[in-house]
Amino acid sequence: GMDAYDAQMKAMIASQQQQQVATPTEAAPLEAQTDNFKSSPRWRKKTKQLATLGPASSSFEMIEKLFLAGADVFRLNFSHGEHAQKKELLDIIRQVEAKYDHPIAVLGDLQGPKLRVGTFANPAGEQLQGGQIFRFDLDETPGTNERVLLPHPEIIEASEVGHVLLIDDGKVKMEVV
């Protein structure tokens, strides 16, 4: 895991420092003489680290700090916030990318479709009991505690016995019977 990686990187850096101290009269490699960030072990790793950006990590300084700490990919969650905010974050990421002349990947996490049901006759909605049979159909009549309109015939057609429908971001599960 990361502990082993950290230990390996520390050992490698210590080894490099000992070599430089042991032979001060010899010219050190150009990479070691410069303060070039690309000479650090961070750039030689074989894994990618992902950082999700949010309100606490949306400034140039914080994104730069995350990048220098090892983030290779920045995730933008499009389920929250405005698209203009995501554009600002993308612009900042590209500024960090330009500053360090190193490509940075961006992952746009898109929200899945939100499918709505029809209206209910009772304005307050309906209470269902666990295990109760409830029908989703194409009837536009206001719903009851036994049925409601699901204006997506493709879902009704694709549903098979045993399939599970997740409702309200998975808080409610309905099994097709």
Phi and psi in degrees as a GROMACS rama.xvg file:
@    title "Ramachandran Plot"
@    xaxis  label "Phi"
@    yaxis  label "Psi"
@TYPE xy
-67.9937  -31.6931  MET-2
-61.7426  -44.1673  ASP-3
-64.9572  -41.5649  ALA-4
-61.6064  -47.8935  TYR-5
-59.4063  -44.3955  ASP-6
-62.233  -41.8864  ALA-7
-63.9669  -43.2677  GLN-8
-66.0811  -41.6752  MET-9
-62.9565  -41.7568  LYS-10
-64.0516  -40.4013  ALA-11
-65.9795  -42.8009  MET-12
-65.2198  -44.3471  ILE-13
-60.2129  -40.9245  ALA-14
-63.0682  -42.9199  SER-15
-64.2894  -41.5676  GLN-16
-65.3468  -40.0705  GLN-17
-64.1291  -39.8509  GLN-18
-63.5909  -39.9072  GLN-19
-69.0422  -39.4432  GLN-20
-70.4915  -37.5688  VAL-21
-68.6967  -28.4384  ALA-22
-129.674  67.5979  THR-23
-69.2201  -21.8939  PRO-24
-80.7471  -23.317  THR-25
-78.2673  146.435  GLU-26
-71.0535  126.042  ALA-27
-73.0806  153.245  ALA-28
-55.8454  149.19  PRO-29
-54.3374  -39.8514  LEU-30
-57.682  -42.9661  GLU-31
-74.9719  -24.4379  ALA-32
-77.5392  -25.0846  GLN-33
-93.3058  163.991  THR-34
-96.7126  38.1245  ASP-35
-75.2778  117.848  ASN-36
-60.5364  -24.5675  PHE-37
-74.5808  -10.2231  LYS-38
-84.2211  -7.41248  SER-39
-76.1424  158.125  SER-40
-60.2327  -22.063  PRO-41
-54.266  -35.1103  ARG-42
-85.7035  -9.29962  TRP-43
-102.016  3.23902  ARG-44
-69.984  157.177  LYS-45
-106.378  3.7682  LYS-46
-112.906  167.852  THR-47
-118.42  140.905  LYS-48
-112.252  136.897  GLN-49
-111.616  135.167  LEU-50
-123.903  129.339  ALA-51
-87.6774  127.595  THR-52
-90.309  140.643  LEU-53
-149.972  -165.827  GLY-54
-55.9037  -36.615  PRO-55
-81.1567  -9.54338  ALA-56
-132.733  50.9514  SER-57
-118.29  1.4218  SER-58
-90.5605  160.936  SER-59
-56.3901  -45.8181  PHE-60
-60.3001  -44.1458  GLU-61
-70.943  -41.1538  MET-62
-64.323  -40.6303  ILE-63
-62.6822  -42.9363  GLU-64
-61.9931  -43.698  LYS-65
-63.2568  -41.2523  LEU-66
-62.1027  -47.5709  PHE-67
-68.5764  -24.1288  LEU-68
-80.2845  -8.04818  ALA-69
128.188  -4.16081  GLY-70
-67.6469  127.556  ALA-71
-104.572  -23.6297  ASP-72
-133.003  134.526  VAL-73
-111.66  127.806  PHE-74
-96.5414  128.031  ARG-75
-108.232  119.38  LEU-76
-90.547  105.867  ASN-77
-80.2418  1.00669  PHE-78
-75.6661  -19.4015  SER-79
-128.868  146.791  HIS-80
84.0074  173.831  GLY-81
-93.3439  155.945  GLU-82
-64.0993  -31.8509  HIS-83
-62.1982  -36.801  ALA-84
-64.9528  -39.425  GLN-85
-67.316  -35.8228  LYS-86
-64.412  -41.1224  LYS-87
-61.4096  -44.3029  GLU-88
-62.3137  -42.1414  LEU-89
-62.0584  -41.9077  LEU-90
-62.2656  -41.3325  ASP-91
-64.8584  -43.248  ILE-92
-58.2077  -43.7574  ILE-93
-66.7751  -31.4584  ARG-94
-66.1063  -43.4976  GLN-95
-63.1975  -42.8132  VAL-96
-57.9216  -45.2516  GLU-97
-67.4006  -41.1466  ALA-98
-59.0046  -41.0902  LYS-99
-100.954  1.26598  TYR-100
49.2049  47.6211  ASP-101
-141.98  128.445  HIS-102
-63.9636  140.457  PRO-103
-124.747  128.017  ILE-104
-83.2027  149.603  ALA-105
-126.668  130.49  VAL-106
-109.831  116.813  LEU-107
-91.8777  109.787  GLY-108
-89.32  106.453  ASP-109
-93.7309  141.496  LEU-110
-72.7233  141.095  GLN-111
-71.3836  173.249  GLY-112
-66.6222  141.649  PRO-113
-103.025  110.217  LYS-114
-100.15  128.937  LEU-115
-101.254  150.2  ARG-116
-96.6414  170.808  VAL-117
-70.8865  -172.503  GLY-118
-82.7129  162.754  THR-119
-109.769  148.959  PHE-120
-62.2648  -38.4261  ALA-121
-85.798  114.713  ASN-122
-58.5514  -24.8062  PRO-123
-81.4993  -4.25988  ALA-124
89.2031  -169.331  GLY-125
-131.375  148.413  GLU-126
-98.3876  130.552  GLN-127
-108.804  151.287  LEU-128
-99.7462  147.73  GLN-129
-57.5947  132.678  GLY-130
84.7003  -6.31674  GLY-131
-69.1539  145.187  GLN-132
-80.1153  129.737  ILE-133
-138.144  136.943  PHE-134
-111.625  131.739  ARG-135
-99.8959  128.186  PHE-136
-142.145  -174.211  ASP-137
-103.414  11.1519  LEU-138
-77.279  122.989  ASP-139
-79.9304  -0.665281  GLU-140
-61.4746  138.683  THR-141
-51.9234  142.729  PRO-142
-73.3922  165.363  GLY-143
-129.724  -168.388  THR-144
-80.9118  6.18348  ASN-145
-112.972  -20.6583  GLU-146
-162.738  162.994  ARG-147
-160.017  156.008  VAL-148
-68.6503  131.857  LEU-149
-119.828  97.3118  LEU-150
-75.9167  42.9916  PRO-151
-134.484  82.9692  HIS-152
-57.6868  -27.8413  PRO-153
-64.0994  -32.6187  GLU-154
-72.8997  -42.9721  ILE-155
-62.6891  -42.3942  ILE-156
-66.2379  -35.8069  GLU-157
-83.1877  -14.0248  ALA-158
-72.7305  133.767  SER-159
-127.654  155.091  GLU-160
-53.4021  130.577  VAL-161
99.8131  -20.3871  GLY-162
-64.9008  149.588  HIS-163
-114.301  129.084  VAL-164
-101.706  127.13  LEU-165
-97.8046  129.257  LEU-166
-121.274  147.072  ILE-167
56.1962  57.1927  ASP-168
54.6437  35.7765  ASP-169
87.2638  2.66397  GLY-170
-72.0832  -26.6063  LYS-171
-122.568  131.879  VAL-172
-114.551  132.868  LYS-173
-122.66  126.747  MET-174
-100.437  133.667  GLU-175
-73.9674  124.528  VAL-176
